[in-house]
C-alpha cells in the first residue's frame, strides 16, 4: 500500500446514524455529518446489476483511500459527489500506517 499525499485529490464526507431518546422510552434516529471534508483517492472496483421483484438493482463498489484515522466505523456512510456509499470493510494496517483503504458499496440499502 504505497500512496502519496498528492493522489488524495477528491473529497468525501462521512455521515453517521445517531440515536437519541424521545423522552417516552423510544428512540429517534438522525443522520449526522461528521462536519468536515476528507481528502481521498477513489478507485472503482466492481459493478453489477441484478433483477429483483421486476426491478433492476445496480451496485458498484469503490475503494476510498484516506489518511489514517481511528474514528471510522463500518456502520458509517460516505457521501461522494452526491452518492451515498455504505462502508463494507475498512482495511486497517495498524496505527503506524499512513493510509486507510475503505471498501464501500453504492446502490444497496444499509
C-alpha positions as CSV (number, residue, x, y, z in Angstrom):
1,X,0.0,0.0,0.0
2,X,2.1,2.9,-1.3
3,X,0.3,6.2,-1.8
4,X,1.4,9.8,-1.9
5,X,-0.5,12.8,-0.5
6,X,-0.8,14.3,-4.0
7,X,-3.1,11.4,-5.0
8,X,-5.7,12.4,-2.5
9,X,-7.3,15.0,-4.8
10,X,-11.0,14.4,-4.2
11,X,-13.3,14.9,-1.2
12,X,-15.7,12.8,0.8
13,X,-17.9,13.4,3.8
14,X,-18.6,10.8,6.5
15,X,-22.1,10.5,7.9
16,X,-23.1,8.6,11.0
17,X,-26.5,7.5,12.2
18,X,-27.1,8.8,15.8
19,X,-29.8,7.8,18.2
20,X,-31.4,9.9,20.8
21,X,-34.1,9.4,23.4
22,X,-37.5,10.8,22.5
23,X,-38.4,11.2,26.2
24,X,-41.1,8.5,26.1
25,X,-39.0,5.4,26.1
26,X,-38.3,5.3,22.4
27,X,-35.5,6.4,20.1
28,X,-35.2,8.9,17.3
29,X,-32.6,8.3,14.7
30,X,-30.9,11.1,12.7
31,X,-28.1,11.1,10.1
32,X,-25.4,13.4,11.3
33,X,-22.5,14.6,9.2
34,X,-19.1,14.4,10.9
35,X,-18.7,18.1,9.9
36,X,-15.7,18.1,7.6
37,X,-14.5,17.0,4.2
38,X,-11.8,14.4,4.0
39,X,-9.2,14.3,1.2
40,X,-9.4,10.9,-0.6
41,X,-8.5,8.9,-3.7
42,X,-11.3,6.9,-5.2
43,X,-10.9,3.8,-7.4
44,X,-13.8,1.8,-8.9
45,X,-13.5,-1.9,-8.1
46,X,-16.6,-3.7,-9.4
47,X,-20.1,-3.0,-10.8
48,X,-23.1,-5.3,-11.1
49,X,-26.8,-5.4,-11.9
50,X,-29.4,-7.8,-10.5
51,X,-33.1,-8.1,-11.1
52,X,-35.3,-8.4,-8.0
53,X,-39.1,-8.0,-8.0
54,X,-39.1,-6.9,-11.6
55,X,-36.7,-4.1,-10.9
56,X,-33.1,-3.6,-11.9
57,X,-30.8,-3.1,-8.9
58,X,-27.4,-1.7,-9.8
59,X,-24.5,-1.9,-7.3
60,X,-21.0,-0.7,-7.5
61,X,-18.0,-1.0,-5.1
62,X,-15.4,1.8,-4.8
63,X,-12.2,1.9,-2.8
64,X,-11.6,5.2,-1.0
65,X,-8.1,5.8,0.3
66,X,-7.7,8.4,3.0
67,X,-5.2,9.4,5.6
68,X,-5.2,7.2,8.7
69,X,-7.8,7.9,11.3
70,X,-9.3,5.8,14.1
71,X,-12.8,7.2,14.4
72,X,-14.4,5.5,11.4
73,X,-17.0,2.7,11.8
74,X,-18.3,0.2,9.3
75,X,-21.8,1.5,10.1
76,X,-20.9,5.0,8.8
77,X,-21.7,6.1,5.2
78,X,-19.7,8.0,2.7
79,X,-21.1,10.9,0.7
80,X,-19.1,11.3,-2.6
81,X,-20.3,13.7,-5.3
82,X,-23.9,13.3,-4.1
83,X,-23.9,9.5,-4.0
84,X,-24.1,7.6,-0.7
85,X,-21.8,4.6,-0.2
86,X,-22.2,2.1,2.6
87,X,-18.9,1.1,4.1
88,X,-18.5,-2.6,3.8
89,X,-14.9,-3.1,5.0
90,X,-12.1,-0.9,6.4
91,X,-8.7,-2.3,5.6
92,X,-6.6,-1.2,8.5
93,X,-2.9,-1.8,8.6
94,X,-2.4,-0.6,12.1
95,X,-1.7,2.8,13.7
96,X,1.7,3.1,12.1
97,X,0.2,3.1,8.6
98,X,-0.3,6.4,6.9
99,X,-3.4,5.5,4.9
100,X,-6.7,3.5,5.2
101,X,-8.5,1.7,2.4
102,X,-12.2,1.8,2.7
103,X,-14.3,-0.5,0.6
104,X,-17.8,1.0,0.1
105,X,-20.8,0.0,-1.9
106,X,-23.4,2.2,-3.6
107,X,-26.9,1.0,-4.6
108,X,-27.7,-1.2,-1.7
109,X,-29.6,-0.2,1.5
110,X,-27.7,-0.4,4.8
